[in-house]
Each structure stands twice: as C-alpha cells, then as structure tokens.
Amino acid sequence: MTHPARKLYPMIMGRIQPENTGKVLRGDHAAILLGCLVMISLVALGEFAPASSPYLSMLRIPLSLVNILFVPGYLLQAFIFPYHSDLDGLERAGLSLGLSVALLSILALLIDRSPWGIGIWTITLGQSGVILLLATLGYIRGLSLSGSLAYVPTLATYLRSWWSNLQKIDRRMISLLIAVLLIASLIVGFNFYLSDSTRFMTEFYILGVEGLAEDYPRKVDAGETINMIAGINNLEGESATYSIMLKYSDQQLVSFDNLTLQKDSKWQGEIVFAMPQTGEDQPVDILLARENYPFPYRTLRIWLNVQPDR
C-alpha cells in the first residue's frame, strides 16, 4: 500500500518520472541555458550599440537578476539534494536564493583577483560559466538516479500544481499583488527613463585610465605614478564652483581648484599622484568641495596595496 506522503511528491517542485531517466533535468536546463544566451546577447548589444542600451535594460535587468540571484543556487541545490524526499518546495526555493548569493560573492572575489579584474564582460561570462558548469553536473547526476526517486526540477509543473492547490481568495490576493507590483515597476521605470535631466544634484565619479568604470589601480609601487580620471556633472540647476582634493592620511596629494561649471555642464580631468609609503589596504580619499559649503560635498575612496619600490 502506497504511503499517503508519496502522493504529495508530484506537487513538490517536480514530478515523479518512473521511466526514461535520461530526460531528467533536460527541460529546465534548456530554458536556463537559453536565458543565459539571451542575457549575453543583450549585454553585447548594449556594449556595441550604446544607443539601444536604455531600451534593452527593460529586458536585461530582470533577466540578469534571475540569472544572478536564483538560477545558480537552483542548479546547485538540485545537484546536492537530488531526491524528492530530500527537501520540500519552499526549502528548495529558499536554498536557491541563499546559495546564489554565496556563489556570487565567491565569483566576484575570484574575478577581482584575476588578471582581468571586475568588469561587465568578466561578470557576465563568469556567471554564465558557473551556470553552464552546474547545469552539466546536475544533468550528469540526474542520469545516474532512479527515475522513481529522482528530483526533477520542472519549475513550470511546480507552479501549475502550486496554483491549482490555492484557495480562490488566495489566488485573487496574489493576482492583485502581482498587478500592483507591475504597475509600480512601470511607474518607476517611466520616471527613471523620461524624467527631466535637471534633478538638482552633482554627479562625482572616478574612472580608470581607459575612461571606463573599471581598471582602477589596486597594486602599485611606492613612488609609482598613478593615473585616474575624475568627473563632475553639474545638475544643480545653476552654475557652481567646485574643487577636488586627494588626501592620504593627513597629506594632500593632488588638488584642483576653482572648477566653475555652468548649469548641466560636465568636467573631466586626469588625476596623477603617487603614494608616499608602503602598506596594505591604504585608503585614498577623493573629496569634492563646493563653494559656500563647509564640508566635502561628495566623497569617494579607493584602497591601494603599496609595495616597496623595486
């Protein structure tokens, strides 16, 4: 006689598949790998056709969030806990999120220590490589399991089962919540893309030597010349006078004074400096001051490992 709990297994993020175990994981893995390919394509289009980037963001951002915050952990938990009886659906969903965040942290650390450093392409390809590796391991693991016991992460089947078992009032509440979230997202997106550029603020940023938000110096020699680019964008709605100062401990390394920018105008300039002494993780503060303001108007910081001059 079949135990009653066995009847619940088809409702737990998968289905019992007594035959043809070679298809274990195949459906969801195909969708996941297709999503990875689409994400890489959207990133490539945004890089090589910058004018299309604002329109692609509506697809790229949600797809990237799913690929970063859910998919890697989803594949990893299916590999670690390959049987239906290991975990229930809620535990698998929570574990997928937690493992994804942990994998992202490890991946970011490895990429940061690599010769290429952190950039849009290194993150995209690194994340896609992790997903491909986990999908391959999960598929191979699934082939070795008995079809009657194996956990088959067919997300669409799980969602249909979960929805059909909800009470009518619960379905209405969830539908209302989804509708509210969609409307709120549309309002925020509309405001973000179509709002007036005059937002009464000052943008202050630093870039690497190639003019990109990457390739920042990390390891330098004492006395070595260090180059960066600083930028100011005046969106205050009026002209403003700024100054920039680099400080290490109590020492002033570089300063730019009397940078007067008219309304909606920009300034970029090269910063050249050298570290006076050696040490690990030494902070360098880049301070932006505005006329008639007693405190730094904006503050940026970089950390440098300074080695003895060879």
Secondary structure by P-SEA (a helix, b strand, c coil): ccccccccccccccccccccccccaaaaaaaaaaaaaaaaaaaaaaaacccccccccccaaaaaaaacccaaaaaaaaaaccccccccaaaaaaaaaaaaaaaaaaaaaaaaaccccccaaaaaaaaaaaaaaaaaaaaaaaaacccccccccaaaaaaaaaaaaccaaaaaaaaaaaaaaaaaaaaaaaaaccccccccbbbbbccccccccccccccccccccccbbbbbbccccbbbbbbbbbbcccccccccccccccccbbbbbbbbbbbcccccbbbbbbbbbccccccccbbbbbbbbccccc
